[in-house]
Amino acid sequence: MYTKCGRVSEAARMFNVMPVKNLITWNAMIAGYTLEGNGERALLLFRQMQGMGEVPDEYTITSTLKACSGLGAIRQGSQIHSSLITKGFLCSVRTMIAGALVDLYVKCSHLTEAQRIFDQIKQKNLVSWNALILGYAQECNLLQAMDLFRQLRVSIHHQVDGFVLSSLMGVFADFALVEQGKQMHAFTIKIPSGLDISVTNSIMDMYLKCGLTDEAEKLFNETPVRNVISWTIMITGYGKHGLGRKSIRLFHQMQSEDIEPDGVTYLAVLSACSHSGLVEECQEYFSRLCHDRRIKRNVEHYACMVDLLGRAGRLKEAKNLIDSMPLKPNVGILQTLLSACKVHGDLEIGREVGETLLRLDGDNPVNYVMLSNIYAEAGYWKECERLRKLFKMKGLKKEAGRSWVEIDKEVHFFYNRDETHPLTENSSKVEGNGTENKI
């Protein structure tokens, strides 16, 4: 009861004073720690129960594998898998264990092993399908992900659920794959799970991230039941496209319809004001947030104000805000201020913030590059050279930006001057008639 209600500490106290523990007792505690996100403790209990001669069952193994997934503990998970094989556990008939193994290998980016186990399962459940589809999508293998999705669609045993629909739509949104997103939208109209509010929200988010604000607005207006996430997605989308006034109007409309904004909604409207340079409006909403005791402020809210003041060149105000806030500043908010110092050429504040960043996040190449550029633009070449030497001495490398292009439903990634793609040579050849070969 305690573990299922999330009160694991109370459960642990009872567990520790029990004179006799059986398998159900151990399973309850391992599952409780796993659900709480305390994978280390779950694995420790798993080892203790075996040391006391208790033989784990299917439920023990499933919970422990989930703990490994949450930790990204591929070594421990592989050891459990090997032990199962040695003891003759047939994953093909034990659907719960097989699903947990697929999820483990997917989350640890071992997709070949995940696929191998998936292929062995005689009765696949939706958890296994979803895990593998999203695993391929997140590893940028959209061709394989969509092939699995088509197999799931024609499966007579399962209906595509809202989770996989909204998750795939999120992948399309992140890569701005609007054609696939539109096709998925058309598909959701035909099935019951397409009516889930989570699916509708994902579709709106996809349209906004692809720059199709009119389509997102049309879907939003046609949605009969909207939750706070729906409103927040639209406010965020308008803000990212520089439509700060629209974000503000929607924020007011949301409140007039008795939908209470949460911390994420406030973050969305603050960010929208920041992107559109609406200083007074941003300060007003930030003041409201500070006086609303129901919502907990976090560093990201302050970062929006720092970004706003930084864009406006009010760097001292931004620095004072960071110094006076009741929360400990993180790397992100300091990088926001340092970036503003670079834009406005403020060496004094830039040096102070930059040196703080190097102490807090000394292995991040971005910090060295930004501070070095500030010194270079101010003509402080010795300081600039000192940072570059430190950068090289630590063996740091700045991660290169990359782009991608979709050709025949396959996404190809490349870097600047990248010639590693097997079709690069074909793309640069020119026929005698002056027409370029197309890949």
GUMITI-329958 format. One record per residue (C-alpha): residue in three letters; x, y, z. Coordinates in steps of 0.5 Angstrom, whole numbers. Layout:
% GUMITI-329958
+-----+-------+-------+-------+
! res !    xx !    yy !    zz !
+-----+-------+-------+-------+
! Ala !     X !     Y !     Z !
...
+-----+-------+-------+-------+
***
This chain:
% GUMITI-329958
+-----+-------+-------+-------+
! res !    xx !    yy !    zz !
+-----+-------+-------+-------+
! Met !     0 !     0 !     0 !
! Tyr !     6 !     5 !     2 !
! Thr !    10 !     4 !    -4 !
! Lys !     4 !     4 !    -9 !
! Cys !     2 !    11 !    -6 !
! Gly !     9 !    13 !    -7 !
! Arg !    11 !    13 !     0 !
! Val !    17 !     9 !     0 !
! Ser !    20 !    12 !     6 !
! Glu !    14 !     9 !    10 !
! Ala !    15 !     2 !     7 !
! Ala !    22 !     2 !     8 !
! Arg !    21 !     3 !    15 !
! Met !    16 !    -3 !    16 !
! Phe !    21 !    -7 !    11 !
! Asn !    27 !    -6 !    15 !
! Val !    23 !    -9 !    22 !
! Met !    20 !   -15 !    19 !
! Pro !    23 !   -21 !    22 !
! Val !    21 !   -25 !    16 !
! Lys !    21 !   -23 !     9 !
! Asn !    18 !   -27 !     3 !
! Leu !    18 !   -26 !    -5 !
! Ile !    12 !   -21 !    -5 !
! Thr !    15 !   -17 !     0 !
! Trp !    22 !   -16 !    -4 !
! Asn !    18 !   -15 !   -10 !
! Ala !    14 !    -9 !    -7 !
! Met !    20 !    -6 !    -5 !
! Ile !    24 !    -6 !   -11 !
! Ala !    18 !    -4 !   -15 !
! Gly !    17 !     2 !   -10 !
! Tyr !    24 !     4 !   -11 !
! Thr !    24 !     3 !   -19 !
! Leu !    17 !     8 !   -19 !
! Glu !    20 !    13 !   -15 !
! Gly !    26 !    13 !   -19 !
! Asn !    31 !    11 !   -14 !
! Gly !    34 !     5 !   -19 !
! Glu !    41 !     5 !   -15 !
! Arg !    37 !     3 !    -9 !
! Ala !    32 !    -2 !   -13 !
! Leu !    39 !    -6 !   -15 !
! Leu !    42 !    -6 !    -8 !
! Leu !    35 !   -10 !    -6 !
! Phe !    36 !   -14 !   -12 !
! Arg !    43 !   -16 !   -10 !
! Gln !    41 !   -17 !    -2 !
! Met !    35 !   -21 !    -4 !
! Gln !    39 !   -26 !    -8 !
! Gly !    44 !   -26 !    -2 !
! Met !    39 !   -29 !     3 !
! Gly !    37 !   -34 !    -2 !
! Glu !    31 !   -31 !    -5 !
! Val !    29 !   -33 !   -12 !
! Pro !    27 !   -28 !   -16 !
! Asp !    21 !   -29 !   -21 !
! Glu !    18 !   -25 !   -27 !
! Tyr !    16 !   -19 !   -23 !
! Thr !    22 !   -18 !   -19 !
! Ile !    26 !   -19 !   -26 !
! Thr !    21 !   -14 !   -29 !
! Ser !    22 !    -8 !   -24 !
! Thr !    30 !    -9 !   -24 !
! Leu !    30 !    -9 !   -31 !
! Lys !    26 !    -2 !   -31 !
! Ala !    31 !     0 !   -25 !
! Cys !    37 !    -1 !   -30 !
! Ser !    33 !     3 !   -36 !
! Gly !    32 !     9 !   -31 !
! Leu !    39 !     9 !   -30 !
! Gly !    42 !     7 !   -37 !
! Ala !    46 !     1 !   -33 !
! Ile !    47 !    -3 !   -39 !
! Arg !    52 !    -7 !   -36 !
! Gln !    48 !    -9 !   -30 !
! Gly !    42 !   -10 !   -35 !
! Ser !    46 !   -15 !   -39 !
! Gln !    48 !   -19 !   -33 !
! Ile !    41 !   -20 !   -32 !
! His !    39 !   -22 !   -39 !
! Ser !    45 !   -27 !   -39 !
! Ser !    43 !   -30 !   -32 !
! Leu !    36 !   -31 !   -35 !
! Ile !    39 !   -34 !   -41 !
! Thr !    43 !   -39 !   -37 !
! Lys !    37 !   -41 !   -32 !
! Gly !    33 !   -42 !   -38 !
! Phe !    28 !   -36 !   -38 !
! Leu !    24 !   -36 !   -45 !
! Cys !    23 !   -29 !   -46 !
! Ser !    19 !   -31 !   -52 !
! Val !    14 !   -33 !   -48 !
! Arg !    15 !   -28 !   -42 !
! Thr !    12 !   -22 !   -45 !
! Met !    13 !   -18 !   -39 !
! Ile !    21 !   -19 !   -38 !
! Ala !    22 !   -19 !   -46 !
! Gly !    18 !   -12 !   -46 !
! Ala !    23 !    -9 !   -40 !
! Leu !    29 !   -12 !   -44 !
! Val !    27 !    -8 !   -50 !
! Asp !    26 !    -2 !   -47 !
! Leu !    33 !    -3 !   -43 !
! Tyr !    37 !    -4 !   -50 !
! Val !    33 !     2 !   -53 !
! Lys !    34 !     7 !   -47 !
! Cys !    42 !     5 !   -48 !
! Ser !    42 !     6 !   -55 !
! His !    43 !    -2 !   -56 !
! Leu !    38 !    -2 !   -62 !
! Thr !    41 !    -8 !   -65 !
! Glu !    40 !   -12 !   -59 !
! Ala !    33 !    -9 !   -58 !
! Gln !    31 !   -11 !   -65 !
! Arg !    33 !   -18 !   -64 !
! Ile !    29 !   -19 !   -57 !
! Phe !    23 !   -16 !   -60 !
! Asp !    23 !   -21 !   -66 !
! Gln !    23 !   -27 !   -61 !
! Ile !    17 !   -25 !   -58 !
! Lys !    11 !   -29 !   -60 !
! Gln !     6 !   -24 !   -57 !
! Lys !     8 !   -17 !   -57 !
! Asn !     5 !   -12 !   -53 !
! Leu !     4 !    -5 !   -54 !
! Val !    10 !    -3 !   -49 !
! Ser !    15 !    -7 !   -54 !
! Trp !    12 !    -4 !   -60 !
! Asn !    12 !     3 !   -57 !
! Ala !    19 !     3 !   -54 !
! Leu !    22 !     0 !   -61 !
! Ile !    19 !     5 !   -65 !
! Leu !    21 !    11 !   -61 !
! Gly !    28 !     8 !   -60 !
! Tyr !    29 !     8 !   -68 !
! Ala !    26 !    15 !   -69 !
! Gln !    30 !    18 !   -63 !
! Glu !    36 !    15 !   -66 !
! Cys !    34 !    19 !   -73 !
! Asn !    33 !    12 !   -76 !
! Leu !    26 !    14 !   -79 !
! Leu !    25 !     9 !   -84 !
! Gln !    26 !     4 !   -80 !
! Ala !    21 !     7 !   -74 !
! Met !    16 !     8 !   -80 !
! Asp !    16 !     1 !   -82 !
! Leu !    15 !    -2 !   -75 !
! Phe !     9 !     3 !   -75 !
! Arg !     6 !     1 !   -81 !
! Gln !     7 !    -7 !   -78 !
! Leu !     4 !    -4 !   -72 !
! Arg !    -2 !    -1 !   -76 !
! Val !    -4 !    -8 !   -79 !
! Ser !    -3 !   -12 !   -73 !
! Ile !    -9 !   -16 !   -71 !
! His !    -8 !   -16 !   -64 !
! His !    -7 !    -8 !   -63 !
! Gln !    -9 !    -2 !   -64 !
! Val !    -5 !     4 !   -64 !
! Asp !    -5 !     8 !   -58 !
! Gly !    -5 !    15 !   -56 !
! Phe !     2 !    15 !   -53 !
! Val !     6 !    12 !   -59 !
! Leu !     2 !    17 !   -64 !
! Ser !     4 !    23 !   -59 !
! Ser !    11 !    21 !   -59 !
! Leu !    12 !    20 !   -66 !
! Met !     9 !    27 !   -67 !
! Gly !    14 !    30 !   -63 !
! Val !    20 !    27 !   -67 !
! Phe !    17 !    30 !   -73 !
! Ala !    16 !    36 !   -70 !
! Asp !    23 !    36 !   -67 !
! Phe !    26 !    35 !   -74 !
! Ala !    21 !    39 !   -78 !
! Leu !    18 !    33 !   -82 !
! Val !    12 !    37 !   -84 !
! Glu !     9 !    32 !   -89 !
! Gln !    10 !    26 !   -85 !
! Gly !     6 !    30 !   -79 !
! Lys !     1 !    32 !   -84 !
! Gln !     0 !    24 !   -86 !
! Met !     0 !    22 !   -79 !
! His !    -5 !    28 !   -77 !
! Ala !   -10 !    25 !   -83 !
! Phe !    -9 !    18 !   -80 !
! Thr !   -11 !    20 !   -73 !
! Ile !   -17 !    22 !   -75 !
! Lys !   -19 !    15 !   -77 !
! Ile !   -18 !    12 !   -70 !
! Pro !   -21 !    12 !   -63 !
! Ser !   -14 !    14 !   -60 !
! Gly !   -13 !    20 !   -65 !
! Leu !   -19 !    24 !   -60 !
! Asp !   -14 !    24 !   -54 !
! Ile !   -12 !    31 !   -52 !
! Ser !    -5 !    29 !   -52 !
! Val !    -5 !    27 !   -59 !
! Thr !    -8 !    33 !   -61 !
! Asn !    -3 !    37 !   -57 !
! Ser !     2 !    34 !   -60 !
! Ile !    -1 !    35 !   -67 !
! Met !    -1 !    43 !   -65 !
! Asp !     6 !    43 !   -63 !
! Met !     8 !    40 !   -69 !
! Tyr !     5 !    45 !   -74 !
! Leu !     8 !    50 !   -70 !
! Lys !    15 !    48 !   -70 !
! Cys !    14 !    47 !   -77 !
! Gly !    12 !    54 !   -78 !
! Leu !     5 !    53 !   -80 !
! Thr !     2 !    57 !   -75 !
! Asp !    -5 !    58 !   -78 !
! Glu !    -6 !    50 !   -78 !
! Ala !    -4 !    50 !   -71 !
! Glu !    -9 !    55 !   -70 !
! Lys !   -15 !    52 !   -74 !
! Leu !   -14 !    46 !   -70 !
! Phe !   -14 !    49 !   -63 !
! Asn !   -20 !    53 !   -65 !
! Glu !   -24 !    46 !   -67 !
! Thr !   -21 !    42 !   -61 !
! Pro !   -28 !    42 !   -56 !
! Val !   -24 !    40 !   -50 !
! Arg !   -17 !    44 !   -49 !
! Asn !   -13 !    43 !   -42 !
! Val !    -7 !    48 !   -40 !
! Ile !    -2 !    44 !   -44 !
! Ser !    -6 !    46 !   -50 !
! Trp !    -6 !    53 !   -49 !
! Thr !     1 !    53 !   -47 !
! Ile !     3 !    50 !   -53 !
! Met !     0 !    55 !   -57 !
! Ile !     3 !    61 !   -53 !
! Thr !    10 !    58 !   -54 !
! Gly !     9 !    57 !   -61 !
! Tyr !     7 !    64 !   -62 !
! Gly !    12 !    67 !   -58 !
! Lys !    18 !    63 !   -62 !
! His !    15 !    66 !   -68 !
! Gly !    16 !    73 !   -65 !
! Leu !     8 !    74 !   -65 !
! Gly !     9 !    76 !   -57 !
! Arg !     2 !    80 !   -58 !
! Lys !    -2 !    74 !   -60 !
! Ser !     1 !    70 !   -54 !
! Ile !    -1 !    75 !   -49 !
! Arg !    -8 !    76 !   -52 !
! Leu !    -8 !    68 !   -51 !
! Phe !    -6 !    68 !   -44 !
! His !   -12 !    73 !   -42 !
! Gln !   -17 !    69 !   -46 !
! Met !   -14 !    63 !   -43 !
! Gln !   -16 !    66 !   -36 !
! Ser !   -22 !    69 !   -38 !
! Glu !   -24 !    62 !   -39 !
! Asp !   -22 !    60 !   -32 !
! Ile !   -16 !    56 !   -34 !
! Glu !   -11 !    57 !   -29 !
! Pro !    -4 !    58 !   -32 !
! Asp !     1 !    54 !   -29 !
! Gly !     9 !    55 !   -28 !
! Val !    10 !    52 !   -35 !
! Thr !     5 !    57 !   -38 !
! Tyr !     8 !    63 !   -34 !
! Leu !    15 !    61 !   -37 !
! Ala !    11 !    61 !   -44 !
! Val !     9 !    68 !   -44 !
! Leu !    15 !    71 !   -41 !
! Ser !    19 !    67 !   -46 !
! Ala !    14 !    70 !   -52 !
! Cys !    15 !    77 !   -49 !
! Ser !    23 !    76 !   -49 !
! His !    23 !    74 !   -56 !
! Ser !    18 !    80 !   -58 !
! Gly !    22 !    85 !   -54 !
! Leu !    16 !    87 !   -50 !
! Val !    20 !    89 !   -43 !
! Glu !    14 !    92 !   -39 !
! Glu !     9 !    87 !   -41 !
! Cys !    14 !    81 !   -39 !
! Gln !    16 !    85 !   -32 !
! Glu !     8 !    85 !   -31 !
! Tyr !     7 !    78 !   -32 !
! Phe !    14 !    76 !   -28 !
! Ser !    11 !    81 !   -22 !
! Arg !     5 !    77 !   -22 !
! Leu !     8 !    70 !   -22 !
! Cys !    12 !    73 !   -16 !
! His !     6 !    74 !   -12 !
! Asp !     2 !    68 !   -14 !
! Arg !     4 !    63 !    -8 !
! Arg !     1 !    57 !   -12 !
! Ile !     6 !    57 !   -17 !
! Lys !    13 !    55 !   -15 !
! Arg !    18 !    60 !   -19 !
! Asn !    24 !    56 !   -22 !
! Val !    31 !    59 !   -25 !
! Glu !    28 !    58 !   -32 !
! His !    23 !    64 !   -30 !
! Tyr !    29 !    68 !   -28 !
! Ala !    33 !    66 !   -34 !
! Cys !    27 !    69 !   -39 !
! Met !    28 !    76 !   -35 !
! Val !    35 !    76 !   -36 !
! Asp !    34 !    74 !   -43 !
! Leu !    29 !    80 !   -44 !
! Leu !    34 !    85 !   -40 !
! Gly !    40 !    82 !   -44 !
! Arg !    37 !    84 !   -51 !
! Ala !    35 !    91 !   -49 !
! Gly !    42 !    92 !   -46 !
! Arg !    40 !    93 !   -39 !
! Leu !    46 !    88 !   -37 !
! Lys !    47 !    91 !   -30 !
! Glu !    40 !    90 !   -28 !
! Ala !    40 !    83 !   -31 !
! Lys !    46 !    81 !   -27 !
! Asn !    43 !    84 !   -20 !
! Leu !    37 !    80 !   -22 !
! Ile !    41 !    74 !   -22 !
! Asp !    45 !    76 !   -15 !
! Ser !    38 !    77 !   -12 !
! Met !    34 !    71 !   -14 !
! Pro !    32 !    66 !    -8 !
! Leu !    35 !    61 !   -12 !
! Lys !    42 !    58 !   -14 !
! Pro !    44 !    61 !   -21 !
! Asn !    45 !    55 !   -26 !
! Val !    50 !    54 !   -32 !
! Gly !    44 !    56 !   -37 !
! Ile !    42 !    63 !   -34 !
! Leu !    49 !    65 !   -33 !
! Gln !    51 !    63 !   -41 !
! Thr !    44 !    67 !   -42 !
! Leu !    48 !    73 !   -39 !
! Leu !    55 !    72 !   -42 !
! Ser !    52 !    71 !   -49 !
! Ala !    48 !    78 !   -48 !
! Cys !    55 !    81 !   -46 !
! Lys !    58 !    79 !   -52 !
! Val !    53 !    82 !   -56 !
! His !    53 !    89 !   -53 !
! Gly !    61 !    88 !   -52 !
! Asp !    61 !    89 !   -44 !
! Leu !    67 !    87 !   -42 !
! Glu !    67 !    88 !   -34 !
! Ile !    60 !    84 !   -33 !
! Gly !    62 !    79 !   -38 !
! Arg !    69 !    77 !   -35 !
! Glu !    66 !    76 !   -28 !
! Val !    60 !    72 !   -31 !
! Gly !    65 !    68 !   -35 !
! Glu !    70 !    66 !   -30 !
! Thr !    64 !    64 !   -26 !
! Leu !    62 !    59 !   -31 !
! Leu !    69 !    57 !   -32 !
! Arg !    69 !    55 !   -25 !
! Leu !    62 !    52 !   -25 !
! Asp !    62 !    48 !   -32 !
! Gly !    70 !    48 !   -34 !
! Asp !    69 !    42 !   -39 !
! Asn !    64 !    46 !   -43 !
! Pro !    67 !    49 !   -49 !
! Val !    62 !    54 !   -51 !
! Asn !    64 !    58 !   -44 !
! Tyr !    71 !    58 !   -47 !
! Val !    69 !    60 !   -54 !
! Met !    64 !    66 !   -51 !
! Leu !    69 !    69 !   -46 !
! Ser !    75 !    68 !   -51 !
! Asn !    71 !    72 !   -56 !
! Ile !    69 !    78 !   -51 !
! Tyr !    76 !    78 !   -50 !
! Ala !    78 !    78 !   -57 !
! Glu !    73 !    84 !   -59 !
! Ala !    75 !    88 !   -53 !
! Gly !    83 !    87 !   -56 !
! Tyr !    85 !    83 !   -50 !
! Trp !    89 !    78 !   -54 !
! Lys !    93 !    76 !   -48 !
! Glu !    87 !    73 !   -44 !
! Cys !    84 !    71 !   -51 !
! Glu !    90 !    67 !   -52 !
! Arg !    90 !    64 !   -45 !
! Leu !    83 !    61 !   -45 !
! Arg !    85 !    58 !   -52 !
! Lys !    91 !    55 !   -49 !
! Leu !    87 !    52 !   -43 !
! Phe !    82 !    50 !   -48 !
! Lys !    87 !    46 !   -52 !
! Met !    90 !    43 !   -46 !
! Lys !    84 !    40 !   -43 !
! Gly !    83 !    37 !   -50 !
! Leu !    76 !    40 !   -51 !
! Lys !    72 !    41 !   -58 !
! Lys !    67 !    45 !   -60 !
! Glu !    61 !    40 !   -62 !
! Ala !    60 !    42 !   -70 !
! Gly !    53 !    44 !   -72 !
! Arg !    49 !    40 !   -77 !
! Ser !    44 !    40 !   -82 !
! Trp !    39 !    35 !   -85 !
! Val !    35 !    34 !   -91 !
! Glu !    30 !    29 !   -93 !
! Ile !    30 !    25 !   -99 !
! Asp !    25 !    20 !  -101 !
! Lys !    22 !    19 !   -94 !
! Glu !    30 !    18 !   -91 !
! Val !    33 !    24 !   -87 !
! His !    40 !    25 !   -88 !
! Phe !    45 !    29 !   -83 !
! Phe !    51 !    32 !   -85 !
! Tyr !    56 !    37 !   -83 !
! Asn !    59 !    43 !   -86 !
! Arg !    64 !    41 !   -92 !
! Asp !    62 !    34 !   -90 !
! Glu !    63 !    29 !   -96 !
! Thr !    62 !    22 !   -92 !
! His !    55 !    21 !   -95 !
! Pro !    56 !    15 !  -100 !
! Leu !    52 !    19 !  -105 !
! Thr !    56 !    26 !  -105 !
! Glu !    60 !    24 !  -111 !
! Asn !    53 !    23 !  -115 !
! Ser !    50 !    30 !  -112 !
! Ser !    56 !    34 !  -115 !
! Lys !    56 !    31 !  -122 !
! Val !    54 !    35 !  -128 !
! Glu !    51 !    31 !  -134 !
! Gly !    54 !    34 !  -141 !
! Asn !    47 !    37 !  -142 !
! Gly !    48 !    42 !  -136 !
! Thr !    43 !    38 !  -131 !
! Glu !    45 !    36 !  -125 !
! Asn !    44 !    29 !  -122 !
! Lys !    39 !    29 !  -117 !
! Ile !    40 !    24 !  -111 !
+-----+-------+-------+-------+
***
